């Protein structure tokens, strides 16, 4: 579904990704983990086509987003994607209802306004947001905002849903609620998921495959069980949050 | 000792070179950004509702402060004009002095500075916060061009609102000058008005209009660019907003000199 082929990305003199290659299977949820600043969000932005690599290619549903020459071409590929941002990234000036309606109106694929409103209402009901439809983002809790972000990402029925640190800054209860939401939504809408996280081992509950990034490259890829049972000292150190070990804390 | 001096010299040269490269790069990026906005203006959909919202934010919301400044500027001009002209026994020309100063110079410049301070800083802060809270990335991820969706309505609204606010400034300023000149300083109403009508020509109005249009262009370009390229966090927004107001205000005053020189020759 997504192929990342030998991707290199640097910012100034700092090498962030150094030849990363990754295959993300259709219908599965792949979680990319690693310490802060290791390039997880950069990888996500490369998949979205918001950043371009210095070298390498990214294919989304078979289409090369790095080689798209115009923003219009990139936008056509982005239609396969939905994104739940770390802060939910809701538009402050729009109500919950209008935030969810926004991608439908802007994409212009559905011409019938009644159809669009029906889709938004359905999505709000599915995610238990109907009572907050007329609230503004500032009036609802962060957990609820994530829910709205999810509704906005799902309303266009994307093939792939990207989650950028979906429960960073949330308390354990709300964090678990977000994981439950991801699992329920995946079951209901059947998308391919890519989760960026450093919340281990909690994120394993929504993961089919886990990929760990370190020093600009993949140090381990496998199932959550493989990660729990591995002897890899770096993975062990990161998994159990030990300060002593081969990974230097920056 | 020599080696240390050489290494200091090399480091200083590198810093200076890097500073120059940064300036050149920033300048180039600002022009590319402007080019993208200009290209996007005529792309469909036009999104007129967003333009109306921005016209309200920039135009209507600035009108009260513009009216206040304009009234007092006209009043001060009348007092100063009457004082200066009285030294030459020419107080009858107070009306023309007030009107010409406002139409040719103070109207466009003060309107631009006020709009930059009020609406320009607001645009930079708003877009900057959208940048750091990933709302701009969210737009792009939803296949919506942020230049077209966010920047074009603000840029075009600036172009439309600035001449209108300037016209309002001039009218209210002349009104303020009339009230003080005729009402308080005892100038003749007929002389004030007739000298003003006699002295002001269409070329003066064109000159003021062209200036306000150019200042509207600078206002939109700088405030949108600084917000769009805002750095990280609260410090980034703070820096972008300050830079936006300072850059646009300085640009207006510098461009004003050259425009005045050119327009004075063109309309002579």
Interface residues (C-beta under 8 A of the other chain):
Chain A: X45 X48 X49 X50 X71 X75 X76 X78 X79 X81 X82 X83 X85 X86 X87 X89 X90 X91 X92 X102 X103 X106 X107 X108 X152 X156 X162
Chain B: X45 X133 X134 X135 X137 X138 X140 X141 X142 X143 X144 X145 X149
